[in-house]
Amino acid sequence: MTLTITMSENPVHHLELEQACKEARDKFSQLDSEGFKSLVEKLDYLIVSFNADKNPIGLYEVGEEALTALTAYKAKNTRKVAQKPLDTLDKALKVR
């Protein structure tokens, strides 16, 4: 059985997702929490991978994970995470 995921064919959407993932990675780095270390490493790897092969599937998968983690962190620390990066990442992920 083969799993097929439909994604936008517009490369501009993929670039928006890449940028949103970079912003999330930067925010996780600023928060400087050991709990986000593996997520930062995944985002770093997938951003480089996307630049090499232009396949955004990994960015979508880890972008969802990043959105969930940032949203949960913001719920506990409202002043440390602005709403804009969350909205940008959410919007980029919805284009799928």
Backbone torsions as a table, in degrees:
resi	resn	phi	psi	omega
1	MET	NA	133.9	-178.5
2	THR	-109.8	133.6	177.7
3	LEU	-94.9	125.0	178.9
4	THR	-115.1	127.1	178.0
5	ILE	-111.3	124.3	179.3
6	THR	-84.8	130.1	178.6
7	MET	-131.4	160.7	176.8
8	SER	-60.6	137.7	177.3
9	GLU	-89.3	-4.7	-178.9
10	ASN	-80.7	114.6	-177.8
11	PRO	-64.1	-21.3	177.5
12	VAL	-62.8	-38.5	178.2
13	HIS	-63.6	-38.0	179.5
14	HIS	-67.3	-37.6	178.1
15	LEU	-67.7	-36.2	175.9
16	GLU	-64.3	-39.9	177.4
17	LEU	-65.0	-42.9	178.3
18	GLU	-58.4	-46.1	-179.7
19	GLN	-63.4	-42.3	179.1
20	ALA	-63.8	-38.7	177.6
21	CYS	-67.8	-36.6	175.9
22	LYS	-63.2	-42.8	178.6
23	GLU	-63.2	-40.9	177.9
24	ALA	-63.8	-45.2	178.6
25	ARG	-58.7	-43.5	179.5
26	ASP	-63.5	-39.2	179.2
27	LYS	-66.1	-43.9	177.1
28	PHE	-60.1	-39.8	179.1
29	SER	-64.6	-39.2	178.4
30	GLN	-65.5	-36.1	-179.0
31	LEU	-69.0	-22.7	173.0
32	ASP	50.3	49.9	178.6
33	SER	-111.0	136.4	178.0
34	GLU	-60.3	-28.1	-179.2
35	GLY	-64.7	-20.8	-178.5
36	PHE	-101.8	-0.8	-175.1
37	LYS	-58.1	-46.4	-178.1
38	SER	-68.5	-33.1	178.0
39	LEU	-67.9	-40.5	176.6
40	VAL	-62.2	-42.9	179.4
41	GLU	-64.0	-41.8	177.3
42	LYS	-62.2	-45.8	-179.7
43	LEU	-62.5	-44.0	177.6
44	ASP	-56.5	-49.4	-178.8
45	TYR	-60.9	-45.9	-175.6
46	LEU	-71.8	-30.6	176.0
47	ILE	-65.9	-43.9	177.4
48	VAL	-64.5	-43.4	179.6
49	SER	-61.2	-44.1	178.9
50	PHE	-60.9	-41.2	179.0
51	ASN	-64.4	-28.7	-179.6
52	ALA	-80.6	-43.6	-172.7
53	ASP	-118.0	-4.9	178.4
54	LYS	59.9	23.4	175.7
55	ASN	-98.1	112.3	-172.8
56	PRO	-88.2	2.3	-172.5
57	ILE	-56.8	-41.8	178.8
58	GLY	-65.0	-37.5	177.9
59	LEU	-64.1	-38.3	177.8
60	TYR	-64.8	-44.8	-177.4
61	GLU	-65.0	-50.4	-177.6
62	VAL	-78.0	-26.1	174.3
63	GLY	-61.1	-40.4	176.3
64	GLU	-61.9	-43.4	178.9
65	GLU	-62.7	-42.6	179.7
66	ALA	-65.2	-41.7	179.1
67	LEU	-61.9	-44.0	178.9
68	THR	-62.0	-44.9	-178.8
69	ALA	-66.4	-43.6	179.4
70	LEU	-66.2	-39.5	178.7
71	THR	-63.3	-43.8	178.6
72	ALA	-65.0	-40.8	179.0
73	TYR	-65.1	-42.2	-179.9
74	LYS	-63.4	-35.4	179.7
75	ALA	-61.0	-32.0	-179.2
76	LYS	-94.1	-24.1	-175.2
77	ASN	-135.0	72.2	-170.3
78	THR	-59.6	-31.3	-176.7
79	ARG	-84.5	-12.2	-176.4
80	LYS	-89.7	-16.2	-179.7
81	VAL	-130.2	119.9	177.3
82	ALA	-74.1	157.0	-179.1
83	GLN	-73.8	-29.8	-174.9
84	LYS	-57.8	-47.8	178.8
85	PRO	-61.8	-34.3	177.8
86	LEU	-65.7	-44.5	179.5
87	ASP	-64.5	-40.7	-179.8
88	THR	-63.1	-45.4	179.8
89	LEU	-66.7	-42.9	178.8
90	ASP	-60.5	-44.5	179.9
91	LYS	-63.4	-43.1	-179.6
92	ALA	-65.1	-35.2	-179.9
93	LEU	-74.3	-28.2	-178.8
94	LYS	-72.8	-19.0	-178.1
95	VAL	-70.1	-18.5	-179.6
96	ARG	-35.4	NA	NA
